[in-house]
Amino acid sequence: MNPLLSHLQPYPFERLRQLFATVKPSPHHAPVSLGIGEPRHATPPFVREALLGAFSALAAYPPTAGDPALRQSCAGWLKRRYGLTLDAATQILPVNGSREALFALTQTIINPKAFADGVTPYVVCPNPFYQIYEGAAILAGAQPYYAPSVASRNFAVDWDSVPDSVWARTQLIFVCSPGNPTGAVMPLSEWEKLFALSDKHGFVIASDECYSEIYFRDEPPLGGLEAASQLGRHDFKNLIAFTSLSKRSNVPGMRSGFVAGDAALMKAFLLYRTYHGSAMSGMVQAASIAAWDDEQHVIDNRTLYRQKFAEVTPVLQQVLDVHLPDAGFYLWAAVPGGDDTAFARDLLAQYNVTVLPGSYLAREAQGVNPGRGRIRMALVADTAECLEAAHRIVQFVQTNFSKTTP
């Protein structure tokens, strides 16, 4: 067996299952889950129709590089969304969702024997974080380094806290903007800082942007490729951006997205994926073209989230320290008492509402777990269900904690 497997930690939802193993949820309330970030808005009918209309594609092996029409569709979206012009043949690659691609790119990039003194390379990631970053780094033979998201900075990652000695050994950095679970969007000044560090130390920047189309400001979130272009980095050196249809188009089960950026990195990534056996089904490619080419369903989806958050957030603010995020579909709330696991466990037992403890999404690093004392709530169900959960949380806090205001 690969000895590195023993270094993997249980996934947050496995830890949640263990936490709830002895809990008997309240029989007086129907279950409501805010625990999993799985989009539950309706899949656009035209996407389903495109999928069903492409059965003939099952008769052929799909190319790893994807159909030229799909790559061109992705290029068209990048042009409309960010004003960017990329070469569809060399700078864009369809992938089976961003999760698969984040893992695979790490295996492509990391060279565990790169340093002459035999030290292990670093992969820098936010903390809290999407656990694929950690697992991908470990299985590639690298060591994760956790850069904290700081509440005083609206949960932006404190890149300045990373020592120069760590940057010198870094081969890959994961950026998640908008962030999971905090919803923070990284400004141009932070991108400029990371690009300068990348130029100095030679590491690759992997920009995870799967929440980019769900936002609450009038101005859409800045993307990594967009930031590079604004700073005159038109070759996107050492930069790869990841995006997905799962949240944008409510098709998480379709497993479709694409990566784009540095042509030299894309060439190596395509070689890896050819052996990895991860070509996208022709049926999924047809449905993906339909989704990337249409923007109205994305606008409608974003409107649903904006209306939902506008109704739910004020209810929760009666008893929790929680604020509207920059983007994404999570609320990242501090809990009274500071014990996020006890809060989640007792909330399920008393009111049959599931939330995810923030400490499960982070690691103890530099003496602190930045997720401790917080919960992540995924507002993915319809507004009525989310409001029902919010009102139950208010009742739970008012019943169990003497201080009922944040």
Helices and strands as residue ranges (DSSP letters): G 3-7, H 12-19, E 32-33, H 45-52, G 55-59, H 68-82, E 92-95, H 97-109, E 122-127, H 132-139, E 143-150, G 151-153, E 156-157, G 159-161, H 164-167, E 170-176, H 188-201, E 204-208, H 224-230, E 239-244, H 245-249, G 252-254, E 257-261, H 263-276, H 282-292, H 296-316, E 330-334, H 340-351, E 353-354, E 356-357, G 358-361, E 374-378, H 383-400
